[in-house]
């Protein structure tokens, strides 16, 4: 429903305002400056998609960094050239 979406959006905005700087601080030493905003955006998109089923309480920041770390691993795998046999 529209009301449920509005509530979810409001809750997500609160999470974002609390943790956006923490995520950028985590990413700044791990990605190129030119990619920082794009990577952060993808991480937040993944958080939005998974928070209802993936976060089971505890420290949200730890879960957020887990999502970010996994995305960075995915990125590094895509960038590595395929090895020839």
Buried (B, 14 or more C-beta within 10 A) or exposed (E): EEEEEEEEEEEBEEBEEEBEEBBEEBBEEBBEEEEBEEBBEBBBEBBBEEBEEEBEEEEBEEBBBEBBBEBBEEBEEEEEEEEEE
